[in-house]
Amino acid sequence: MDAAMGGNSAPPMPPGRPQPGGAVGDGPVELRGITFAYGEGELRRAVLRDVDLRVAAGEIVLLTGPSGSGKTTLLTLIGALRGMQEGSARVLGQELMGARESQRVALRGRIGFIFQSHNLLGFLTARQNVAMSLELHAGLEEAARLARAAEMLAAVGLADHVDKLPAKLSGGQRQRVAVARALVAEPGLILADEPTAALDRVSGQEVVHMLRDLARRRGTPILLVTHDPRILDIADRIVAMEDGRIIEMQEARA
Amino acid sequence: MNEIAKKPRLLAWAPELNAGGAAPVAPVAPAARPAGFGQGLVLAVRLAWRQLLSDRARLATAMAGVMFACVLVFMQLGFKGALFDSATNMLAAMRADLFLMHPMTQASFRPERLPRARAWQALADPDVAQAVPIYLEQATVRNPLTGSRRSAQVIGLDISVGAVEFTGLAPLVGALQRPDTVAFDDRSRPEFGPIGRLFRENGPYHIQVGRRDFELVGLVEIGPSFGADGNVVMNETNFRRVFSRNPGMADLVALKLRPGADPVAAQARLRAVLPEDVVVLTHVELVRGERAYWETGTPIGFIFLFGSIMGLVVGMVIVYQILFADIAGHLSEYATLKAMGYSNGYLSRVVLGAAVILAVIGFIPGFGLSVFLYDFVAGATFLPLHMPFDRALNVFLLIFGMCFTAGLLAMRKLRDANPADMF
């Protein structure tokens, strides 16, 4: 069937847990020589210079650095939200350099996004918001979608709040709904941008630990941009960026 | 702290969370296989519906806008239809099978005369039973209360033949054959005074038509048309007493066919036999020709068209504003949906879905209100307002097009929802 679709020969699903000894060069994220600039002519301002980065299956990578260091731009490139300029980026098997809009849209459907603000649809309940992630995928009936969404909300500790509108939830609860929404469609990769920025310490910690535990059980790799030193403990590896370059990589845990 | 480990659930993708190795539930959703178009459309429209419902005030505004456009268009079309219907009241009231008319006659208030002999020639056809020349003139009728004069259409014909069946004329045939008698159209405009009421209360009395006194012997029902505010019917001989004109020329000839005769065949035979100075028309063609004169020869049609277009434009602007505000107010949510893998096409269908929903839920009350207003206005003005099915369908299509266009315009705002700005 994939052959008949042409072009998009992405693997159907990431495995349920980290593959032991996954082949090097075919990780969920493989970036080589990424260079990116905003503006034209004299106003041209380089934000990424020759960035190489690899995220292994099941790995949790934190991306830190001062603002303007290009980490958010890198995240939008990996998430296929922005067109590539130079270099090579293979994300979940899809080469993004020169990818068509439809290929990028299809890839986004296989990535779970978590934003600074929860960005939930205010007119949908928590459960309906989470089910929106599943509506993109054929093969599930409405009842099954809602059931899956409710299970996912239970997994982030919101079993009693499935039918509440976002306005009736606390900030931490909303961000947990956003986590559930990012995870429910079983993405091959999770991209998060400062998910704790709008939260207090306790709820911020809760959300990222929940995210880490859920992702780890499923072997889903996470690339997380953050300024927040309180959540560095969840990382397998911390990558520091400055002026569009990766300046330091450290294994966070033994 | 971690509540998840304490609350094991049946999670297909996390079997270690399932207590005691319970059987896995539903199979994993196949990723990267987009939903079918039809299913996607249903979901998009449902999303649009939920979004519309979430802001009742805005929804009510949008509905009111569509309703407003709907009622305006219905009233414009209703008035137009009623005016054109009433424009042909006199001819529509003349119920005969075929008519002879001069080909240069454009409208009944300004007829070109044709030789009366054509009526007798038409009698040569075996299916033509009766032929009645009809004479038309404008004359003033004096208001019996105030004495003021007003123009009315005077219809002269040989009453005794009975080929032209004005409502209410049959019982008056004997009376109208007396000298200086007339029947007055009871549906004439009220400016002529309470002629009908006085007749019903007091019986026959004298009214002045032109400069001559006539005895009013009865009432008929015809209705005012564009050319005349009222109608007066009199016998041919009485007609000649008021108007001195060439007796050999008539304005219209009504033909009555034998029972069971085919009017179309008779029409074709007459057309072949009669000279070039007459056209042979069925009743429907006669009325249609008169109506076409008023529709094309006057700016009346344009005025109502203009009013309808204005209604549609105002409605479109309102719907556009609502849809635009909905998108502008939810840009980050739309951008998030794009980041989640929803295509531009899907979001466009959400916006168009909202537009179509507004068309439907605005049209239904708009239609109901228009039907009510038709009744109300018809009662107040005696205009023949009614709601034919094809008008309802046409207006719905117009409203649908209006909302759809507004949706297409508002859709451009979706481009501003850029998922790359979300981080």
Interface residues (C-beta under 8 A of the other chain):
Chain A: N8 A10 P12 M13 G16 T72 L75 T76 G79 L81 R82 S102 V105 A106 L107 R108 G109 R110 I111 F113 F115 Q116 S117 N119 L120 L121 G122 F123 L124 Q128 M132 S133 L134 E135 L136 H137 A138 G139 L140 A144 A147 R148 E151 A154 A155 V156 G157 A159 R181 A185 E186 P187 G188 D193 E206 H209 M210 D213 L214 R217 R218 V225
Chain B: M1 N2 E3 I4 K7 R9 L10 L11 W13 A14 E16 L17 A26 V28 A29 P30 A31 A32 R33 P34 A35 G36 Q39 L43 L47 R50 Q51 L53 S54 D55 H330 S332 E333 A335 T336 L337 K338 A339 M340 G341 Y342 S343 P419 A420 M422 F423
